[in-house]
Amino acid sequence: MSSKACTIASVGTPEQDKKLRESIAALHGGHSLVQILQAAQEIYGYLPEASLEVIASELDISPESVYSVATFYSQFTFSPKGKYAISVCLGTACYVKGAGEIYSKIKEKLGVEDGGCTADGKFSLDACRCMGACGLAPVLSINEDVYGKVTPDQIDGILKKCD
Amino acid sequence: MVRSHILVCGGTGCHSSGSDKLYTLFESELAAAGLGDEVKVIKTGCFGLCALGPVVVVYPEGAFYSQVGAEDVKEIVTEHLLKGRLVKRLLYTETVAEDTILSLDSTDFYRKQKRVALQNCGVIDPEDINEYVAYDGYMALAKVLTEMKPEDVVAEILNSGLRGRGGGGFPTGTKWKFAAAQPAGEKYVCCNADEGDPGAFMDRSVLEGDPHCILEAMAIAGYAIGASHGYIYVRAEYPIAVKRLRIAIAQARETGLLGGNILGSGFDFDVDIRLGAGAFVCGEETALLNSIEGRRGDPRPRPPFPAVKGLFGKPTIINNVETLANIPRIILNGADWFAAMGTEKSKGTKVFALGGKINHTGLVEIPMGTTLREIIEEIGGGIPDGKKFKAVQTGGPSGGCIPAQHLDIPVDYDNLTAIGSIMGSGGMIVMDEDNCMVDIAKFFLEFTVDESCGKCTPCRVGIRRMLEILEKITAGQAVPEDLDTLEGLCYFIKENALCGLGQTAPNPVLSTLRYFRDEYDAHVREKRCPAGVCKKLLSYTIDPEKCRGCTLCARNCPTNAISGELKKPHVIDTAKCIKCGACIDSCKFAAIYRR
């Protein structure tokens, strides 16, 4: 990361940037870096590098210290998600019921790595740790929709629904 | 006049299988049938029997409808609510008798349960403070504010014998006593709702089903230690819980049960929410404090303990959700009532999230001292598909795998520790003969390696070395000495890691080495995975008797490892085979074996 924070003119659209500055102003007051990062991710859908620099400059701390917190938490992502963000639960209950196989199958089908996005921006794939829907294991979610008791042969059908 | 209530489960499991839609459908169908004023639909918290979700219960009859689909709503409304005829095909079979419905408490799943922490889940509408109040809500807070001195409250909790339900099992009253003894001034009450153990979801269910009880408990704790502010640190992955907490806080403030001068007592207390950002280590209390302060969730060395120097450097108590859920009930019913349940050193009840290879997956709350066998075979309904029980895992990534020979031990903190596992937060995952214990140990280490914060070397480097050895073992490349190195590393890391995450990370390996050594040996010495899970140790063969030579497998094989003429048996070239299993998936004649 460079330390040219003050020269950053824009991160996303003007509305998004305005929202970010408003959120920082509203939450400013120490101890709020995690909350500000959460707000930024909500605004942009991920954390663009430039947004970290804006936050650093507004809070008057080094970009490195913002980066250090942002990389610590798995909630924060530095690349955009796909139109359909797939999340496969690899919690214990799902894992013992074969979630690992489902995950590798989707990975293979989409040709993406963990946390990756397809070239056309349609799908992104993540593994997550327990959605608390263990009664339906194995579970995956696509955006807000949860699919329970998934079997490998259902995957094609589930992916086809995303159009 | 409302004559019937329809309770639709709004817990995570049922929500995921579409209970929201059921709720709106019921509303519209009832309106269409002209029953809008007579029948009330309520979205509740979790009933516990998630395996049969979505769950709908109709009162006053107590009809427990399971696996209700959108297409069933109309039938329930027209048959049950208009004509008074039960929809038998949807009733939970165990509650169906000749011509009446049996009480839920008589079913195998509920009979041995005792709901204390979960008492309001699946009973009240969590988004309505009046329903909580109608079930004695905020009575305990009123009692402590009007009848008890702070030291009486601490004494009551101490006498109850309540221990932390988040995993550590530290006596709650002792924590409170330490914090109360600190000089008056700014102090904090934190609720640890960063439920990170994959496979445990009781805290989520309490927050979703009974959020006010947590607010009430935090206010009681605040009064006991002299704090006027509290924080709930809750996972961002729990959107429903967060939403209901926000509603609950707003309602409590509006009615004067949070804020300044509560119930005219001169006691001030308010609560804020902080969202976790996805880091397992933040369930560790000092890491959680750092995270609330907006920093990386690195654990802090102890001492100083949080009770002395915690959040923002002030005395702080951190209690888990389930622990707090017990507090109002202890205050109202007395320490003796609570201490009468459970075993000598573990009082009260414990909620377990029963999952994995078990028929009745869901949430169960049992008195401490219930045996694992009762939980798995009676409440849980045993293993599906006639498979054989292999192990039950408790305590998540910090716990261990318990084999069949220990199923008759009464569950409490000390007994589980003695057999190499821990109580943990209450995840209980059942495994059958198809699960490979080496693979499970590897699974947990992948988790802890991922979640290690990197602050101390034993955890950051040590666990990674352990994982590498397990990867060698599951790939068939290990030598017998590797097992000794693995075990040595376990003990070293247990003794030297900075926080609970590192100190307990070796537990899944140690317990599987202790009880399933033969599986490790099979992997290392015979290069064989007895459960048929570890891919690199499997070999695929085609049964020439069953193969019709349809060529489908050969066409699906990504490495062209399968050859053969049309309509003649095919063969797999094991040198080329990458063991992906595509051939098995494509074969229509079950002619391919994996061993």
Boltz contact constraints between the chains, C-beta under 6 A:
constraints:
  - contact:
      token1: [A, 31]
      token2: [B, 293]
      max_distance: 6.0
  - contact:
      token1: [A, 31]
      token2: [B, 294]
      max_distance: 6.0
  - contact:
      token1: [A, 32]
      token2: [B, 294]
      max_distance: 6.0
  - contact:
      token1: [A, 33]
      token2: [B, 294]
      max_distance: 6.0
  - contact:
      token1: [A, 34]
      token2: [B, 277]
      max_distance: 6.0
  - contact:
      token1: [A, 34]
      token2: [B, 294]
      max_distance: 6.0
  - contact:
      token1: [A, 69]
      token2: [B, 296]
      max_distance: 6.0
  - contact:
      token1: [A, 72]
      token2: [B, 296]
      max_distance: 6.0
  - contact:
      token1: [A, 73]
      token2: [B, 277]
      max_distance: 6.0
  - contact:
      token1: [A, 73]
      token2: [B, 278]
      max_distance: 6.0
  - contact:
      token1: [A, 73]
      token2: [B, 279]
      max_distance: 6.0
  - contact:
      token1: [A, 74]
      token2: [B, 278]
      max_distance: 6.0
  - contact:
      token1: [A, 75]
      token2: [B, 236]
      max_distance: 6.0
  - contact:
      token1: [A, 75]
      token2: [B, 277]
      max_distance: 6.0
  - contact:
      token1: [A, 75]
      token2: [B, 278]
      max_distance: 6.0
  - contact:
      token1: [A, 91]
      token2: [B, 198]
      max_distance: 6.0
  - contact:
      token1: [A, 91]
      token2: [B, 199]
      max_distance: 6.0
  - contact:
      token1: [A, 92]
      token2: [B, 198]
      max_distance: 6.0
  - contact:
      token1: [A, 92]
      token2: [B, 199]
      max_distance: 6.0
  - contact:
      token1: [A, 92]
      token2: [B, 429]
      max_distance: 6.0
  - contact:
      token1: [A, 93]
      token2: [B, 199]
      max_distance: 6.0
  - contact:
      token1: [A, 93]
      token2: [B, 355]
      max_distance: 6.0
  - contact:
      token1: [A, 93]
      token2: [B, 356]
      max_distance: 6.0
  - contact:
      token1: [A, 93]
      token2: [B, 429]
      max_distance: 6.0
  - contact:
      token1: [A, 95]
      token2: [B, 443]
      max_distance: 6.0
  - contact:
      token1: [A, 96]
      token2: [B, 356]
      max_distance: 6.0
  - contact:
      token1: [A, 96]
      token2: [B, 429]
      max_distance: 6.0
  - contact:
      token1: [A, 96]
      token2: [B, 431]
      max_distance: 6.0
  - contact:
      token1: [A, 96]
      token2: [B, 435]
      max_distance: 6.0
  - contact:
      token1: [A, 129]
      token2: [B, 198]
      max_distance: 6.0
  - contact:
      token1: [A, 130]
      token2: [B, 198]
      max_distance: 6.0
  - contact:
      token1: [A, 132]
      token2: [B, 12]
      max_distance: 6.0
  - contact:
      token1: [A, 132]
      token2: [B, 201]
      max_distance: 6.0
  - contact:
      token1: [A, 132]
      token2: [B, 204]
      max_distance: 6.0
  - contact:
      token1: [A, 133]
      token2: [B, 12]
      max_distance: 6.0
  - contact:
      token1: [A, 133]
      token2: [B, 13]
      max_distance: 6.0
  - contact:
      token1: [A, 133]
      token2: [B, 16]
      max_distance: 6.0
  - contact:
      token1: [A, 134]
      token2: [B, 199]
      max_distance: 6.0
  - contact:
      token1: [A, 134]
      token2: [B, 353]
      max_distance: 6.0
  - contact:
      token1: [A, 134]
      token2: [B, 355]
      max_distance: 6.0
  - contact:
      token1: [A, 135]
      token2: [B, 13]
      max_distance: 6.0
  - contact:
      token1: [A, 135]
      token2: [B, 50]
      max_distance: 6.0
  - contact:
      token1: [A, 135]
      token2: [B, 51]
      max_distance: 6.0
  - contact:
      token1: [A, 135]
      token2: [B, 361]
      max_distance: 6.0
  - contact:
      token1: [A, 135]
      token2: [B, 362]
      max_distance: 6.0
  - contact:
      token1: [A, 136]
      token2: [B, 13]
      max_distance: 6.0
  - contact:
      token1: [A, 136]
      token2: [B, 16]
      max_distance: 6.0
  - contact:
      token1: [A, 146]
      token2: [B, 16]
      max_distance: 6.0
  - contact:
      token1: [A, 148]
      token2: [B, 16]
      max_distance: 6.0
  - contact:
      token1: [A, 148]
      token2: [B, 17]
      max_distance: 6.0
